[in-house]
């Protein structure tokens, strides 16, 4: 173990070790300043439930102002109060970031653009996007209807694209840098067994490649885009899935194929999303970061 005195003598670039310090008028526990999200304003889609809720908490607890966009606006409103309370408990006496709730069906361009306008009327700017709204159905490919296909692609791909381009226009028009995190899935690079979800897998592959493509297209504008791809996660939606109801042994089968031997709770994503949203990841763009307990390396 290296003591803090020795580390100070090393004078490593960017390494600051100190007691609690002021950052934009707030005080946070010792860490690299680049990890702080103070001064940033994030928009998250699908941020009221499951993985999105964990990401919402991560952003605010790291200091960012946040606009939660969700088709379940009442829940989003409740989450703003709960997250603010959690912040006060963790950072007692410090200014609470501004947290707002907004409605949109993200797959509808007009609603996406309306929500962005509403957000900008409440927040001074937008610096960060976390596109987390997602939709999955386990349906045999030969039985999938055009309506189901449109719903899947509308939320997962079009919704991500609409918010990314709307926020990119906002940033580019103001000559401001920005940062975007798309929520993919390991299903975008592997085929899950035995659940039938060809269209979901295809949609997440599209999200992964969309992130890479926009990262290159917008790099000269100072906009970074990355893809966070979770593995098998324990969420209420996942645990209520019909395929698990029909195959109760399936969870154990999945876990047997994960090197860490377990599915991950949503909180396992909090550190990764905070890192990708921060300046500490400033030289990372166009990448897919998998959080899957080692599942995809086997």
C-alpha positions as CSV (number, residue, x, y, z in Angstrom):
1,X,0.0,0.0,0.0
2,X,1.3,3.5,-0.9
3,X,0.6,6.1,1.7
4,X,-0.9,9.5,0.8
5,X,2.4,11.3,1.6
6,X,4.2,9.2,-0.9
7,X,1.6,9.8,-3.5
8,X,1.8,13.5,-3.0
9,X,5.6,13.3,-3.6
10,X,4.9,11.5,-6.9
11,X,3.0,14.5,-8.2
12,X,1.2,12.4,-10.7
13,X,-0.6,14.5,-13.4
14,X,-4.2,15.2,-12.5
15,X,-3.9,13.5,-9.1
16,X,-5.3,15.6,-6.3
17,X,-5.4,14.2,-2.8
18,X,-7.0,16.5,-0.2
19,X,-9.8,16.8,2.3
20,X,-13.3,17.8,1.1
21,X,-13.0,20.7,-1.4
22,X,-15.2,23.3,-3.0
23,X,-16.2,22.6,-6.6
24,X,-18.6,25.2,-8.2
25,X,-19.7,26.1,-4.7
26,X,-20.3,22.5,-3.5
27,X,-18.2,20.2,-1.3
28,X,-17.5,16.6,-2.3
29,X,-15.4,13.8,-0.9
30,X,-11.8,13.5,-2.0
31,X,-11.4,12.0,-5.5
32,X,-9.9,13.1,-8.8
33,X,-11.7,16.4,-9.7
34,X,-12.3,15.1,-13.2
35,X,-14.7,12.5,-11.9
36,X,-17.1,15.2,-10.5
37,X,-20.3,16.0,-12.5
38,X,-20.8,19.3,-10.8
39,X,-21.7,22.0,-13.3
40,X,-23.1,19.5,-15.9
41,X,-26.7,19.2,-16.8
42,X,-27.8,15.7,-18.0
43,X,-30.9,14.4,-19.8
44,X,-31.8,10.8,-19.2
45,X,-34.5,9.0,-21.1
46,X,-36.2,6.1,-19.3
47,X,-34.8,7.3,-16.0
48,X,-37.6,6.5,-13.7
49,X,-37.3,2.8,-13.4
50,X,-34.8,-0.1,-13.4
51,X,-31.4,0.5,-14.9
52,X,-32.4,4.1,-15.8
53,X,-33.2,4.9,-12.2
54,X,-29.8,3.7,-11.1
55,X,-28.2,5.9,-13.7
56,X,-30.4,8.9,-12.6
57,X,-29.2,8.4,-9.1
58,X,-25.6,8.1,-10.2
59,X,-25.7,11.4,-12.2
60,X,-27.3,13.4,-9.4
61,X,-25.2,11.9,-6.5
62,X,-22.1,12.8,-8.6
63,X,-23.3,16.4,-8.8
64,X,-25.1,16.8,-12.1
65,X,-28.3,18.6,-12.6
66,X,-30.8,16.2,-14.2
67,X,-33.9,16.1,-16.4
68,X,-35.6,12.7,-16.3
69,X,-37.7,11.9,-19.4
70,X,-40.0,9.0,-19.0
71,X,-43.3,7.8,-20.5
72,X,-44.3,7.3,-16.8
73,X,-44.1,10.9,-15.8
74,X,-45.8,10.5,-12.4
75,X,-43.1,8.0,-11.4
76,X,-40.4,10.4,-12.7
77,X,-41.8,13.2,-10.5
78,X,-41.6,10.8,-7.5
79,X,-38.1,9.9,-8.4
80,X,-37.0,13.5,-8.4
81,X,-38.0,13.8,-4.8
82,X,-36.4,10.6,-3.7
83,X,-33.1,11.3,-5.5
84,X,-33.0,14.8,-4.0
85,X,-33.5,13.2,-0.5
86,X,-30.7,10.7,-1.1
87,X,-28.4,13.5,-2.2
88,X,-29.1,15.4,1.0
89,X,-28.3,12.3,3.0
90,X,-25.0,11.7,1.2
91,X,-23.9,15.3,0.9
92,X,-25.4,17.0,4.0
93,X,-25.5,20.7,3.8
94,X,-24.6,21.0,0.1
95,X,-26.6,22.6,-2.6
96,X,-29.0,20.0,-4.2
97,X,-28.7,19.7,-8.0
98,X,-31.8,20.7,-10.0
99,X,-33.9,17.6,-10.9
100,X,-36.9,17.9,-13.2
101,X,-39.3,15.4,-14.7
102,X,-40.7,15.4,-18.2
103,X,-43.0,13.2,-20.3
104,X,-42.3,11.8,-23.8
105,X,-42.8,8.7,-25.9
106,X,-39.2,8.8,-27.0
107,X,-39.9,7.0,-30.3
108,X,-42.0,9.9,-31.5
109,X,-39.8,12.7,-32.9
110,X,-42.2,15.5,-32.1
111,X,-42.5,14.5,-28.5
112,X,-38.7,14.1,-28.2
113,X,-38.2,17.6,-29.5
114,X,-41.0,19.0,-27.3
115,X,-39.4,17.5,-24.2
116,X,-36.0,19.0,-25.1
117,X,-37.6,22.5,-25.5
118,X,-39.3,22.0,-22.1
119,X,-36.0,20.9,-20.5
120,X,-34.2,24.0,-21.8
121,X,-36.9,26.2,-20.4
122,X,-36.1,24.8,-16.9
123,X,-32.4,24.3,-17.2
124,X,-29.8,26.8,-18.6
125,X,-28.2,24.2,-20.8
126,X,-27.8,20.5,-21.7
127,X,-24.3,19.1,-21.5
128,X,-24.9,15.3,-21.3
129,X,-27.3,12.7,-22.7
130,X,-27.9,9.3,-21.3
131,X,-30.3,7.4,-23.6
132,X,-31.7,4.6,-21.5
133,X,-35.3,4.1,-22.6
134,X,-35.6,0.6,-23.9
135,X,-38.1,-2.0,-24.9
136,X,-37.8,-5.8,-25.2
137,X,-40.1,-8.6,-26.1
138,X,-39.3,-12.3,-26.3
139,X,-41.2,-13.3,-29.5
140,X,-40.3,-15.9,-32.1
141,X,-39.2,-14.1,-35.3
142,X,-41.8,-15.9,-37.4
143,X,-44.6,-14.6,-35.1
144,X,-43.5,-11.0,-34.8
145,X,-45.9,-8.5,-36.1
146,X,-45.0,-5.2,-38.0
147,X,-46.4,-3.3,-35.0
148,X,-44.1,-5.1,-32.6
149,X,-41.1,-4.5,-34.9
150,X,-42.0,-0.8,-35.1
151,X,-42.4,-0.5,-31.3
152,X,-39.0,-2.1,-30.7
153,X,-37.1,-0.1,-33.2
154,X,-39.0,3.1,-32.3
155,X,-37.9,3.1,-28.7
156,X,-34.5,1.5,-28.9
157,X,-33.1,3.0,-32.1
158,X,-35.2,6.0,-33.2
159,X,-35.6,7.3,-29.7
160,X,-31.9,7.2,-29.1
161,X,-31.3,8.9,-32.5
162,X,-33.9,11.7,-31.9
163,X,-32.5,12.7,-28.5
164,X,-28.9,12.5,-29.7
165,X,-29.5,14.7,-32.7
166,X,-31.7,17.2,-30.9
167,X,-29.1,17.7,-28.2
168,X,-26.3,17.7,-30.7
169,X,-28.0,20.6,-32.5
170,X,-28.2,22.4,-29.2
171,X,-24.5,21.9,-28.5
172,X,-23.3,22.7,-32.0
173,X,-25.4,25.9,-32.2
174,X,-23.7,27.1,-29.0
175,X,-20.2,25.8,-30.0
176,X,-20.2,23.8,-26.8
177,X,-18.7,20.3,-26.2
178,X,-20.9,17.5,-25.0
179,X,-21.1,13.9,-24.0
180,X,-23.6,11.1,-24.8
181,X,-24.0,7.6,-23.4
182,X,-26.3,5.2,-25.2
183,X,-27.6,2.1,-23.4
184,X,-26.9,-0.9,-25.5
185,X,-26.8,-4.5,-24.3
186,X,-24.6,-7.5,-24.6
187,X,-27.4,-8.8,-26.8
188,X,-26.1,-6.4,-29.5
189,X,-23.0,-8.5,-29.9
190,X,-24.0,-12.0,-28.8
191,X,-27.1,-14.2,-29.3
192,X,-28.8,-14.9,-26.0
193,X,-29.9,-18.5,-25.4
194,X,-32.6,-19.7,-25.3
195,X,-34.8,-16.6,-25.4
196,X,-36.1,-15.6,-28.8
197,X,-35.4,-11.9,-29.3
198,X,-33.9,-11.4,-32.8
199,X,-35.3,-7.9,-33.3
200,X,-34.2,-6.8,-29.8
201,X,-30.7,-8.1,-30.5
202,X,-30.7,-6.3,-33.8
203,X,-31.9,-3.0,-32.3
204,X,-29.1,-3.1,-29.7
205,X,-26.5,-3.9,-32.3
206,X,-27.9,-0.8,-34.1
207,X,-27.5,1.3,-31.0
208,X,-23.9,0.2,-30.5
209,X,-23.0,1.1,-34.1
210,X,-24.9,4.3,-33.9
211,X,-22.8,5.4,-31.0
212,X,-19.6,4.6,-32.9
213,X,-20.8,6.4,-36.0
214,X,-21.9,9.5,-34.3
215,X,-18.7,9.6,-32.2
216,X,-16.8,9.9,-35.4
217,X,-19.2,12.3,-37.1
218,X,-19.3,14.7,-34.1
219,X,-15.7,14.3,-32.8
220,X,-14.6,17.6,-34.4
221,X,-17.5,19.3,-32.6
222,X,-16.3,18.2,-29.2
223,X,-19.1,15.7,-28.7
224,X,-18.2,12.3,-27.3
225,X,-20.5,9.3,-27.8
226,X,-20.1,5.9,-26.1
227,X,-22.3,2.9,-25.5
228,X,-22.8,1.2,-22.1
229,X,-23.9,-2.4,-22.6
230,X,-25.2,-4.2,-19.5
231,X,-25.3,-8.0,-19.2
232,X,-27.9,-10.0,-17.3
233,X,-29.2,-7.5,-14.7
234,X,-31.7,-8.0,-11.9
235,X,-34.5,-5.6,-12.6
236,X,-38.2,-5.8,-11.8
237,X,-38.9,-5.9,-15.6
238,X,-36.4,-8.8,-16.1
239,X,-37.7,-10.8,-13.2
240,X,-41.3,-10.5,-14.4
241,X,-40.5,-11.5,-17.9
242,X,-42.8,-14.2,-19.3
243,X,-39.8,-16.3,-20.3
244,X,-38.7,-16.6,-16.7
245,X,-42.3,-17.4,-15.6
246,X,-42.4,-20.2,-18.1
247,X,-38.8,-21.3,-17.3
248,X,-38.0,-20.7,-13.6
249,X,-34.7,-22.5,-13.9
250,X,-33.5,-20.1,-16.5
251,X,-32.0,-17.6,-14.1
252,X,-29.7,-20.3,-12.7
253,X,-28.7,-21.3,-16.2
254,X,-27.8,-17.7,-17.0
255,X,-25.8,-17.3,-13.8
256,X,-23.9,-20.5,-14.5
257,X,-22.5,-18.9,-17.6
258,X,-21.4,-15.7,-15.9
259,X,-17.8,-15.9,-14.6
260,X,-18.8,-13.9,-11.5
261,X,-21.6,-16.3,-10.9
262,X,-24.4,-13.9,-10.5
263,X,-26.7,-11.4,-12.2
264,X,-25.9,-7.7,-11.5
265,X,-28.2,-5.3,-9.6
266,X,-28.8,-1.9,-11.4
267,X,-26.4,-0.2,-8.9
268,X,-23.5,-2.0,-10.6
269,X,-23.9,0.5,-13.5
270,X,-23.7,3.6,-11.3
271,X,-19.9,3.9,-11.4
272,X,-19.6,3.3,-15.1
273,X,-22.2,5.8,-16.1
274,X,-20.7,8.4,-13.8
275,X,-17.2,7.8,-15.3
276,X,-18.4,8.0,-18.9
277,X,-20.4,11.2,-18.1
278,X,-17.3,12.8,-16.5
279,X,-14.3,14.6,-17.9
280,X,-12.2,11.7,-16.5
281,X,-13.3,9.8,-19.7
282,X,-12.4,12.7,-22.0
283,X,-10.3,10.6,-24.4
284,X,-12.9,7.8,-24.7
285,X,-15.3,8.0,-27.6
286,X,-17.0,5.6,-29.9
287,X,-16.5,2.7,-27.5
288,X,-18.7,0.0,-26.1
289,X,-18.2,-0.6,-22.4
290,X,-19.7,-3.9,-21.3
291,X,-20.8,-4.4,-17.7
292,X,-21.6,-8.1,-17.6
293,X,-19.7,-10.0,-15.0
294,X,-17.4,-11.4,-17.7
295,X,-20.2,-13.1,-19.6
296,X,-19.1,-12.1,-23.1
297,X,-15.4,-13.0,-22.6
298,X,-16.2,-16.7,-22.4
